[in-house]
């Protein structure tokens, strides 16, 4: 992000396309100066005189077209684009901590685009991705973990995902991090003071107190690291691959779980030749569902590539559903799937239970001992799907949706930082036990404290900021 932070920026803050209302946001030291060139209050007052956080009716248009002239409904000045509601939010009591002007007009793409062009002509520049939130971070309105939680809030796929994102946006994760980091910094200060006054023989921290602090910190960090896998699912969604030979009903099952006709279903083998991904809410868990190409031996190069991708999807999946057609005898391609070691961790699903069965469940369990048992369904008739949804939910969240207390680590960057912090504290604990030099203990504690500081932005680099805020949309 290379734009100067003393620039005045503007952007459309609502999604592309048509809408009843569209919002354009302006932020910066000269936000009111820029906006006043394209906004005329119906009251005739200057935008600079508008009370903060109070809506006002206005006309918006090209620079100069909205300068103060008596307003007449029957004769709108030439160049006025639309009528709008305008609010001024003066810093530091705004999202960015700067002066912010928001214009709410009709949500047509032409109106919003022309309004942004007018603001740029008046002296603003188009905001870069995430620049509003980056300014909020740099101005102390949010720490880095809270800023990332803003993006998680926007991208939340289920109510539980939203609740976790909101808890982090409110600073619950940040408080946990800072409390842990503060204890390490205090211990580090005492150790370094002891090193500075080594000749005075002054004890700045007792060994038993240091060990107690390190042990308590280890318990916290291990819990946070362990929460990372569950948190990743809430943030990104669990990957669930539907596997099987052609025509066993994979696409029908995907459509049934989605409750929509998303995947093409035909009696022709090999219809699905590439991965089809859709997100579905299963008991509150965001699930990225993959319909895969039917696995069989084929000379078709396109289908062969699809089958290769099916195997890759299985390797990367959090859970696989191996689908069999119970109305047909098992084929060699079925057995190849069931004999793979990964099959023991999959859910085995017998489709077409509305038809006479030609598969012996006893023989099936001898081929593939699936600990979760077998699930008989009919994707076409929507039979047995509730039980399958329960099994998917239980396998992905074995402790239940509300079982874990405290904060969850949902961000890969945070998880990596917690891992480094944990390694540093573990190494410091080992050094204290072994009676190693205080310099070594201090070095390990500093590594741990710095890793935690990266989470909230207490310690950061321009490269990290660029990578984080580049993920945001323009206008946020």
ABEGO torsion letter per residue (X at the ends): XABBAABBBBBBABBBEBBABBBBBBBEAAAAAAAAAABBBAAGBBAAABBBGBBBBBBBBBBGAABBBBBBAABBBBGBABBBBBBBBBOABBAAGBBBBBBBBBABAAAAAAAAAAAAAAGBBBBBBGAAAAAAAAAGABBAAAAAAAAAAAABABAAAAAAAAAAAAGAAAAAAAAAAAAAAAAAAAAAAAAAAAAAGBBABBAAAAAAAAAAAAAAAAAAAAAAAAAAAAAAEBBBBBBEBBGAGAAAAAAAAAGBBABBBBABBGABABBBBBBBBBGGBBBBBBBBBBBBBBABAAAAAAAAAAAAAAAABABBBBBBBAABBBBAAAAAAAABAAAAABBBBBBGAABBBABBAAAAAAABBBAAEBBBBBAAAGBGAAAAAAAAAAAABAAEAAABBEBBBABAAAAAAAAAAAAAAAAAAAAAAAGBBAAAAAAAAAAAAAAAAAAAGABBBAAAAAAAAAABBBGX
